[in-house]
Amino acid sequence: MHLQPCVNERTCLVAFSSTHYLSGRPVDDLCGIDVLLCVDAIQTLGAQPLCGRHIDFTVADGHKWLLAPKGMGVLSVRSELFPLLPLAVLGWRSVDDYRSLCVRETLASTARRYESGSLNEMGLIGLEASLGLLVQVGQHHDPKRLRVARLQLVGGLRALGLPVLGTPRLHDWAAIVSFHMPDTHSAEVARELQRAGVVVSVRYETSGTEFLQSAPHLYTTDDDIDRLLDALSGHSKCQSRHEGTKQ
């Protein structure tokens, strides 16, 4: 995905996802784009490194790759751009001396100015715990592991004759793998896989085509991927026998 063709002399800001939610394809290059950039990193943050060198605003919910509860996310803003991002709501935590409980105080010099009031404390505790876990695990984790897992999964799916969305290069695509099972109901297959101890999601392309999606994370093992492929293979064989019986 290229952003440069989307930019002209009237463009002030470009908002985009760090990777495509269905295919896992990332934005190719941000260099040379002389406008403000806002990235929605929910599809990668927690599983892949995110370089903020060219990014002005970063947002992400915590319930996906960050493994946190719903209702708590993150926002990153370049400090020199604070004046360009006005507060949607001014609250008691937005000011410098928030303990005074006076909203007429000077705005906080940090990103706390965007915290208008009391936070989702239980969600915040969960997010802090999940971030701590990811940092701890990441210190002992091969950064190439997810790339290898994705390659293993894509290779296995193609060996089963299942079309995989996209033609990813190993080094930059996210660990999001969407594949199509022709002549099947994806939701029904997903339920069968869940009974076999494998969780996948059902996703839809804009054309309406159904896809099953698997997203290996740091805790995914080779055995987990093999179990998914074995379950899909068993389903395909069962379906072939059923179609043969109907004939």
Secondary structure, DSSP 8 states (H G I E B T S, - for coil): --SGGG--TT--EEEEESB-TTT--B----TT--SEEEEE-TTTBTTB----TT-SEEEEESSSTT---TT-EEEEE-GGGGGGS--SS--GGGBTTGGG--TTS-B-SSGGGG--S---HHHHHHHHHHHHHHHHHHTTS-TTHHHHHHHHHHHHHHHTT--BSS---TTTS-S-EEE--TTS-HHHHHHHHHHTT---EEEE-TT--EEEEE---TT--HHHHHHHHHHHHHHHHHHHHHHHHH-
